[in-house]
Amino acid sequence: MRARQRFTIWFESCRLSRRADWLLAWSLRLSALVSGALVVFITVFVIAEAWPALRSIGVWRFLNDASWYPSAGVEDGTFNLVPMLVGTVLTTAGAIVLAAPLGVLSAIFRQVYAPPGVGRVYRWLIELLAGIPSVVYGFWGLVVVVPIITRFEPPGASLLAGILILTLMILPTTTLASDAALQSVPRRTIEGAAALGLGRWATLQGVALPAASSGIATGVLLATGRALGETMAVLMVCGNVVAVPDSLFDPVRTLTANIALEMAYALDGHRSALFVSGLVLLLLVSALVLAAEVVDRRQAVG
């Protein structure tokens, strides 16, 4: 009788487990379907809104017009997006060049060199930095960073200010992703390198960092995406002048800042032209994701 009861309990638990697995599987499928549908919907919506400008103005004018003055209409207005595209790429690239090595070095410090207590406090501070709203970063940059740059080279609101603020904003992303990647390296791998007589730095350089390279690259990708899409901070510190910068101290306008500044009063062709700016951003992010996928596949094959 007891054996029969144990069998009944086991059978019921297996049935409940199968039901839970079935619910989990279908919940994950539904979540994936909704996420994919949202991406497709946003893409189709942006293309549909940008299409009237692409049809009536043409792609060539967005690359070759004298300047950006779309409010005059399709016939008399000018629609050059190149200065804002250059400003977006330069601010993002400059921030990544600074934030990526700083993030990796910060993660190495926390994982390898910092005492346990200091490491925990340091990670808490980085997480706190990640939670600060972008408008706070922008306001801080406007009242602190911009005046400092002004002392050396007016007007202060410039490409350099945007790079510095974006670096501070994406540093937590690169640091936390690199920290997680280094923490996921198997302990046996590190112990094996130590058993072979490798020092701490040699183990990091030859074993830990190559093993964590995929996670670190993912963190850099996420940080790049955030830098490309940042609006308020760069709007407040970059100067918002539609011109290709000649130096780090020249003001610039990014595509996101351009949309935020003009969408409130844009009508007809002007509004559609702003959606072209959004479409360009979408293409930039898509190219970024595609490049990351190619790199991951090459690493997997290698």
N, C-alpha and C positions, 0 to 999 in steps of 0.2 A: 504493500500500500504506500509506503514511504517512497519507494522507487517510482511508482506511478505519479505521485504528487511532484517529485523532483522533475520528472519528465514533462509534466504539464506546465510547471513553472518555467522550465527551460524553453519549451515550445512557445509559450506566450511572450517571453522576453525576446526570442528570435523574431517573432511576428512584429512586435513593437519596434524592434531595431530596424527591420526591413521597411516598416512604414515611415520611421524617422528618416532613414536613408532616402526613401522615395520623395518625401517632402523636401528634404534638403536639396536633392538633385534638381527637382523641378523649380524650387525657389532660385537656385543659382542660374538655371536656364532662363527663367523669367527676368532676372536681374540683368543678365547679359543681353537679352533681347531688347529690354527697355533702354539700356545704355547705348547699344548700337543704333536703335531707332532714333534716339535723341541726337546722336552725332549726325546721322543722315538727314534728319529734319533741319537741324541748324545749318548744315552745308547747303541743302536745297534752298532754304529761306534766304541765306546770304546771296547765293547766286541769282535767285529770282529778283531780289531787290537791286542787285548791282547790274543786272542785264540791261535795263533801259539806258543807263549811262554808257555801258560798253557798246551798245548798238548805235546810239545817236552820236556819241563823242568819239568812240574808237579807242583801241588800246594805244595807238601811236601817240595820241595827244596826251595821254597820261604819262608818257615817257619823255615827250619832246616839247611840250608847251613851255612858254617863257617863265611862267610862275604859277602860283596857286591862288586863283581868285574866281571861285566857282559861282559866287552869288550873282554875277552879272548875267548868268544864263548860258545856255549851250553855245550860242553863236558868238557872244562877246566875251564870255568868261575864259579863264585859263585853268588847266587841270593837271599841272605837273606834280606827280607824287614822288618823284625821285629824291628831292631833298629830305622828305620825311622818311622815305625808305632808308636812305643813307643814315639819317639820324637814329632810326630804330636799330639798324644793324650795328652801328658804331657803339652805341650805349650798351647794347647787349653783349657784344664781343668784348668790350673793355671790362665790363663787370665779370664776365666768365673768366677772363685772363687773370683777374685778381682773386676772385672768390674760389675758383677750383683748387689751386695749390694751397691757399689758406685753409680751406675746408679739410683737405686731406691731411695737412700738417696738424690741424686741430684734433682730428680724429686719432692720428698717431699718438699725439701727446696724451690724450685721454686713455687710450687703450694700453699704451706701453710705458710711458714715463711718469704719468701722474700717480701719486698715492691714491688708494681706493676712495678715501673721503674727498680728496680734492677732485677726483674724477667725477664723482657723483654730483658734487656742487657745480662743476663746470658744465656737465650735461644739462643740469637743471637751468643754468643761465642761458645756454644755447636754445633750449626749448622755450624759455621765456622770450628770447629775442625773436623766435619764429612766430610767436603769437601777437606781436605788436602790429596794429593796423597800419596799412601803407600810408594813410593820410598823416599818421603821427611821424613816420619816417620823413615824409615830405615836408611837414611843418618844421621838424628839427633841422632838416637840411636847409630850409629857407632862412631860418633865424641863426644858424650856427655855421654851416658849411659855406653857404653862399657869401656871407660877409668875410670869412677868412680868405676865400679865393679873390674877393674884390680887392683886398689889400695888395695882392700881387699883380692882378690883371683884371680890371673892370671889364664887363659888368658883374661878373661873379656867377650869375645864372648862366650855366654853360654846359657843354658836353662833359667836362670834367666833373662838375657837380652831379650830373645824372649818373655817371659811372660810379662815383663814390657811394651815392645813396643806394643804387641798385646792388652794388657789391655787399653792402651791409644787409640788405634785404634778403639776398639769396644765399648768403654765407651759412645760415642755419640749415638750409636744405642740403647743401653739399657736405656740411659737417656731419649731420645726423645720418645721411645715407652712407657716407664713408665709414662712420663709426659702426653702423650695423653690418656693413660688408666685412670689415675687419673682424668684428666679433663672430661672424659666421664661419670664419676659417677654422677648419677642424683643429682641435687641440693637439691631436696626434701629429699633425703636420708640423706644427711649431716645435713640439718636443723632439721629433725626428731630426729637424734641422739643428736643434741645440745639441743632440747626441752626436751629430757629425762634426761638432766643434765650431759651428758658425756663430758669430757674435750677434748682438741684438740688431744692429743696423743691417748686417748682411742678411739676417733672417727676414727682416722687413723688406729689404730691397729685392731679394731673390726668391722669396717664398710667399710671404703674406700679401704684399701688394699685387703680384700677378694673380694670386688666387682670388683676391677681392676686386679685381679690375672691372668685372661685369657690374657689380653693385655700385662701384664708384662712378662708372660711366652712366648708370641709370640716374644717380643723384645729380650729375652734371646736366643730363638731359632735362630732368625736372626743373632744375634751377634756370636753365636756358628758356624753357617754356614760360616760367614765371616772369623772367626779365622781359621777354618779348611782349607779354600781355599786361605789364604794369602800366597804370595810367596816372593815378593821382600824384604819386611821388615825383615822377619825371615831369608832369605838367607844372608842378610847383617850383622846380629847381633848374629846369633846362632852358628857360628863356622864351621858348615857343616862337622863334623866328624861323620862317620857312626859307632856309638857305642851306646849301652844302657847307659844312664847317671847314675852315682852313687850318684850324688848330684846336687843341683841347679847350681853349678858353673862349671859343665862339659859341653863342647860343644856338640851340637846335630845337626842332619840333619832331616828335615821334608820331607814328601813325595812330597810336592809341590816344595820345593827347589831342591830336587833330580831330578825332571823332568826338571826344568829350567836349571840346571847346565849341564845336560848330553844329552838333546834331540838334541842339535845342531850337535853333532858328532856321535850320536848313529845310528847303522846300524843293520838290520836283527834281530837276537834274542835279542840284546841289546835294540833296539827300541821297540820291542814287550814287553819286560820286563818292560820298562818304562810305557807302556800303562797298564800293570798290576797294577802299582802304581796308575795310574788314576782310574782304576776300583775299587781299594780298597777305594780310596777317595769317589767315587760314592756310594759305599756300606755304608760307614760311614754316609754320608749325608742322604741316604735313611733310615737307621736305626734311625737317629735323627728325621726325619720327622714322621716316624711310631710311635716312642715313644711319640712325641708331640700329635699325633692324638689320641693315647690311653688315654693320660692324659686328653685331652679335652673332650673325650666321658665320662670318669669317672666323671669329674666335671659337665658335663651336666646331667648325671644320678643322681649325688648327689644333 
